[in-house]
Amino acid sequence: MDPIQTIKDIIQKGRIEIPVMRSGMRQRIIFEIKRIKTPMGEYPLLYTDRQIDFREMVRIAQEIGLPVQTPSGTAFPKGKSAKDFIGLQC
């Protein structure tokens, strides 16, 4: 499946369930689409209120292609920043 199509599907659904390694155990966590407003516009990201290791956040951001935010912080796919996602919507 085309990664761009996957991102569009995720944004349209508003959520995705992703397997994540937490405390040495594999868990399925639901991430919801959250829109962050900036002076340049708003952009979507995957959000959960669960604590996740930063390395796992980076892995998810790389695999899905969207930024990931948890109480630990925000991770972007390698080589991308918020400005790359501004205006991304379906």
Wavefront OBJ file of the C-alpha trace (Angstrom):
o trace
v 0.000 0.000 0.000
v 1.207 3.474 -0.855
v 2.449 5.331 2.300
v 0.656 8.546 1.275
v -2.615 6.618 0.966
v -2.015 5.098 4.396
v -1.521 8.556 5.935
v -4.717 9.778 4.267
v -6.641 6.764 5.591
v -5.335 7.329 9.117
v -6.275 11.007 9.041
v -9.752 10.208 7.692
v -10.375 7.527 10.334
v -8.997 9.751 13.078
v -7.219 6.912 14.891
v -4.944 3.894 14.466
v -3.993 0.975 16.691
v -0.233 0.294 16.732
v 1.732 -2.440 18.525
v 4.251 -0.769 20.859
v 6.942 -2.167 23.165
v 6.285 -0.818 26.689
v 8.104 -2.060 29.793
v 9.371 -5.098 27.925
v 5.891 -6.114 26.771
v 4.221 -5.725 23.397
v 1.006 -3.702 23.758
v -1.504 -2.414 21.241
v -2.064 1.287 21.804
v -4.650 3.464 20.096
v -3.252 6.721 18.707
v -5.671 9.469 17.758
v -5.175 12.288 15.281
v -4.642 15.611 17.001
v -4.206 18.899 15.159
v -1.548 21.277 16.438
v -1.888 24.967 15.595
v 1.210 26.985 14.720
v 1.642 30.501 13.318
v 2.215 28.958 9.846
v -0.908 26.759 10.002
v -1.975 23.526 11.627
v -0.673 20.011 11.177
v -1.853 16.523 12.222
v 0.012 14.162 14.521
v -0.612 10.874 16.286
v -1.330 11.362 19.998
v -1.667 9.093 23.012
v -1.675 9.861 26.719
v 0.404 6.744 27.470
v 4.119 6.977 28.315
v 6.221 5.504 25.499
v 9.987 5.279 25.195
v 11.388 7.900 22.804
v 13.000 5.236 20.589
v 9.588 3.612 20.116
v 8.103 7.010 19.265
v 10.752 7.541 16.583
v 10.146 4.028 15.201
v 6.402 4.693 14.923
v 6.959 8.098 13.309
v 9.289 6.501 10.735
v 6.923 3.606 9.956
v 3.692 5.609 9.758
v 5.125 8.833 8.338
v 3.399 11.171 10.807
v 4.706 12.934 13.937
v 3.989 11.188 17.256
v 3.225 12.982 20.540
v 3.039 11.492 24.044
v 3.560 13.016 27.503
v 7.276 12.221 26.944
v 7.536 14.606 23.980
v 7.132 14.733 20.213
v 8.977 12.717 17.570
v 9.075 13.457 13.847
v 10.090 11.154 10.995
v 13.784 11.484 10.142
v 14.571 14.627 8.174
v 11.144 16.205 8.684
v 9.762 18.935 10.917
v 6.376 20.485 11.643
v 6.508 22.657 8.517
v 6.544 19.524 6.333
v 3.117 18.488 7.658
v 1.329 21.863 7.650
v -1.814 21.751 5.556
v -1.882 17.926 5.431
v -5.549 16.970 5.565
v -8.156 14.880 3.817
l 1 2 3 4 5 6 7 8 9 10 11 12 13 14 15 16 17 18 19 20 21 22 23 24 25 26 27 28 29 30 31 32 33 34 35 36 37 38 39 40 41 42 43 44 45 46 47 48 49 50 51 52 53 54 55 56 57 58 59 60 61 62 63 64 65 66 67 68 69 70 71 72 73 74 75 76 77 78 79 80 81 82 83 84 85 86 87 88 89 90
